[in-house]
């Protein structure tokens, strides 16, 4: 499904002009109910009740106090309703009592109200992003949890809305998603000294889950680079202004991507694979993000390898079409001398059953 488009709706009066007062209230109740009962089950760690509680209780409760969080909740709920989620059930087959399978598999896309949902998604997302910027500039112990949760929700949507060539004249890498992910790490670092031990951030950091992103060696094991070593051939494919920081950024990021590939070969559970894919922006060195924004071919090729791996989990609604759009998009902007680097990513997106149920 291509990213939904919508007219610009910037405040409540405009929204009520589109939906009507009663219509807007009913829509918001529907979206909030859908978030609590369905959407939260699709989040990677929410097969565990303690993680789901962070969203169904803490996030919703905080949303009533902080509109930017509530708007982020309503936006992701609308986006989920716009997505085709009927093929997702195997992702949740390992959940306790298969509750998520039962819930998610029952949901059918609403084909009668897609225009209103698209408008609602765009409006709530725009409001969330605008209001959250102000909240980040005034980060405190009272709003840190809300800022953190809103950032996660916005980053999930940024991933889902990675553009394709049909929506622009030239492909651009998903910098918004990567920068939002990097900002999440910054928010956590800034808030750690502010929040109490029972805060959402403190509990989130205290909970253990797979993969353990705090294990530096496990996440950046140099051995994982081996299948993709040709991308680091500095002699055959020189890097402009190569220094230690740049070289390290490439090596660490490629080791991370190789770790994702290793996990795929080991048939790691889909929920864990999702976390590995979405954590690139959080864990990759800041220098790599800079190189990617500069359009360096090597940085783009590494990103193509990473997002090609999402082909294995594209039945999850965040990843529908992401691998195809990213790989073909990056291939379209790489210089001719780097097109060889796209052979492996292209082979991944051509594999129809990279990771079956």
Secondary structure, DSSP 4 states (H G I P E B T S, - for coil): -PPP------SHHHHHHHH-HHHHHHHHHHHHHHHHHTGGGGSTTTTSHHHHHIIIIIIHHHHTT-HHHHHHHHHHHHHHHHS--TT-GGGGTTSGGGHHHHHHHH-----SSHHHHHHHHHHHHHHHHHHHHHHHHT--TTTHHHHHHHHHHHHHHHHHT---GGGSSS----HHHHHHHHHHHHHHHHHTTTS-TTSHHHHHHHS--SS-TT-HHHHS-GGGGGGGGGGG-TTTS--TT--HHHHHHHHHHHHHHHHHHHHHHTT--HHHHHHHHHTHHHHS-HHHHHHHHTT-HHHHHHHHHHHHGGGGGTTSGGGTTHHHHHHHHHHHHS-GGGGGGHHHHHHHHH-TTSS--
